[in-house]
Amino acid sequence: MRTLLLLALFASALADSKLQATQNSEDIWFGNCNMVLERDSETRVVGFGVTLQPSGARCDASNFTFPSPEFKCGDSGYSFSLVKLPEFYSRYSIQISHLVETGNLLRGNITFGAVGPLPWIREQFGATANGTLRS
C-alpha cells in the first residue's frame, strides 16, 4: 500500500513538472491575418484581425497607429501589440502575450508580411507565421 502511495505521489509530481515545463513556453502560429489601413496612410490602421492557433483566440483591434497599444484577444488570456517595421514597406511584428493558468506571462514576437489587392487592404503573405512564447 505504501509503495502504491509513493508511486502515485511520484506520478503526480512528474505530471506537475511536465505541466510547469509546458507553461514556460508555447508554440503559436496564425494564418489569414487581415489589415485595413486608412487610405493613403502607412501608419493608421482602420481594422486588424488574426486568429491564434492552436488556442483559437481571436485578436481584433481598430483605429490605432503604429506602434499600437496592447489589445486583449477577446476573453482569453492573450493580448497583442503591433509594430510596422520601418525598413520594409509591408512587414510587421506582432508581440503576443499569454497569461497562463500558473501565473506565468509568456511573450514572443512574430514577424510577418502583408500584401493586398489595394494599397490599403493587406492580407498576410504566406500560409502561416509562427513563433514561440517564453516566460
C-alpha positions as CSV (number, residue, x, y, z in Angstrom):
1,M,0.0,0.0,0.0
2,R,2.8,2.4,0.9
3,T,4.6,1.6,-2.4
4,L,1.4,2.5,-4.3
5,L,1.0,5.8,-2.4
6,L,4.7,6.7,-3.2
7,L,4.2,5.8,-6.9
8,A,1.0,7.9,-7.0
9,L,2.9,10.9,-5.4
10,F,5.8,10.4,-7.8
11,A,3.4,10.3,-10.8
12,S,1.6,13.4,-9.6
13,A,4.9,15.3,-9.2
14,L,6.1,14.2,-12.6
15,A,2.8,15.4,-14.2
16,D,3.1,18.7,-12.4
17,S,6.7,19.2,-13.6
18,K,5.6,18.4,-17.2
19,L,2.7,21.0,-16.8
20,Q,5.2,23.5,-15.5
21,A,7.5,22.9,-18.4
22,T,4.7,23.4,-20.9
23,Q,3.7,26.6,-19.1
24,N,7.2,28.1,-19.6
25,S,6.9,28.2,-23.4
26,E,4.2,27.8,-26.0
27,D,4.5,27.4,-29.8
28,I,2.0,29.6,-31.6
29,W,1.1,30.4,-35.2
30,F,-1.6,32.1,-37.3
31,G,-2.8,32.4,-40.8
32,N,-5.3,34.6,-42.6
33,C,-4.3,37.8,-40.9
34,N,-6.1,40.8,-42.3
35,M,-5.5,44.5,-42.0
36,V,-7.2,47.6,-43.4
37,L,-5.2,50.8,-43.4
38,E,-6.6,54.3,-43.7
39,R,-6.4,55.3,-47.3
40,D,-3.1,56.9,-48.3
41,S,-1.6,56.1,-44.9
42,E,1.0,53.6,-43.8
43,T,0.6,54.3,-40.1
44,R,-3.1,54.5,-39.3
45,V,-5.0,51.2,-39.1
46,V,-8.7,51.1,-39.5
47,G,-9.1,47.4,-38.7
48,F,-6.9,44.4,-37.8
49,G,-7.7,40.7,-37.1
50,V,-6.0,37.4,-36.6
51,T,-6.8,34.1,-35.0
52,L,-4.1,32.5,-32.9
53,Q,-3.5,28.7,-33.1
54,P,-3.7,26.2,-31.5
55,S,-5.8,28.1,-28.9
56,G,-8.3,29.6,-31.4
57,A,-8.1,33.0,-29.6
58,R,-9.4,35.8,-31.8
59,C,-7.4,39.1,-31.7
60,D,-9.1,42.2,-33.2
61,A,-8.4,45.9,-33.0
62,S,-9.4,49.0,-34.8
63,N,-8.5,52.7,-35.1
64,F,-4.9,52.8,-34.0
65,T,-1.5,53.9,-35.2
66,F,1.9,52.1,-35.1
67,P,3.2,51.2,-32.7
68,S,-0.1,50.1,-31.3
69,P,-1.2,49.9,-27.7
70,E,-1.7,46.5,-26.2
71,F,-5.1,44.9,-27.0
72,K,-6.8,41.9,-25.4
73,C,-7.7,39.0,-27.5
74,G,-11.4,38.6,-26.5
75,D,-11.8,37.0,-23.1
76,S,-8.8,34.7,-23.5
77,G,-5.5,35.2,-21.6
78,Y,-3.9,36.5,-24.8
79,S,-3.1,40.1,-25.7
80,F,-1.1,41.7,-28.5
81,S,0.5,44.8,-29.9
82,L,1.5,45.5,-33.5
83,V,4.5,47.4,-34.9
84,K,5.3,48.2,-38.6
85,L,8.9,47.5,-39.3
86,P,10.3,50.8,-40.6
87,E,12.8,49.4,-43.1
88,F,10.1,47.4,-45.0
89,Y,7.0,48.5,-47.0
90,S,4.7,45.8,-45.7
91,R,6.4,43.9,-42.9
92,Y,5.0,43.9,-39.4
93,S,5.9,42.4,-36.0
94,I,3.2,41.3,-33.6
95,Q,4.1,40.9,-29.9
96,I,1.9,38.3,-28.3
97,S,1.5,37.8,-24.6
98,H,-0.2,35.0,-22.8
99,L,-1.0,34.9,-19.1
100,V,-1.2,31.2,-18.4
101,E,-3.0,29.5,-15.5
102,T,0.2,29.1,-13.4
103,G,0.5,32.9,-13.4
104,N,3.5,32.9,-15.8
105,L,3.5,35.6,-18.5
106,L,4.7,34.2,-21.8
107,R,5.8,36.7,-24.6
108,G,7.1,36.4,-28.1
109,N,7.3,38.3,-31.4
110,I,6.2,37.0,-34.8
111,T,7.3,38.9,-37.9
112,F,5.0,38.6,-41.0
113,G,4.5,40.3,-44.3
114,A,1.2,41.5,-45.7
115,V,0.2,42.4,-49.3
116,G,-3.1,43.3,-50.8
117,P,-5.1,43.9,-53.9
118,L,-5.2,47.6,-53.0
119,P,-2.5,49.5,-51.1
120,W,-4.7,50.0,-48.0
121,I,-6.1,46.4,-47.8
122,R,-3.5,43.9,-46.6
123,E,-3.6,40.2,-46.1
124,Q,-0.9,38.0,-44.6
125,F,1.7,36.9,-47.1
126,G,2.4,33.2,-46.8
127,A,0.3,30.4,-45.3
128,T,1.3,30.8,-41.7
129,A,3.5,32.8,-39.4
130,N,4.9,31.1,-36.3
131,G,6.9,31.7,-33.2
132,T,7.4,30.7,-29.6
133,L,6.2,32.5,-26.5
134,R,8.5,32.2,-23.5
135,S,8.5,33.3,-19.9
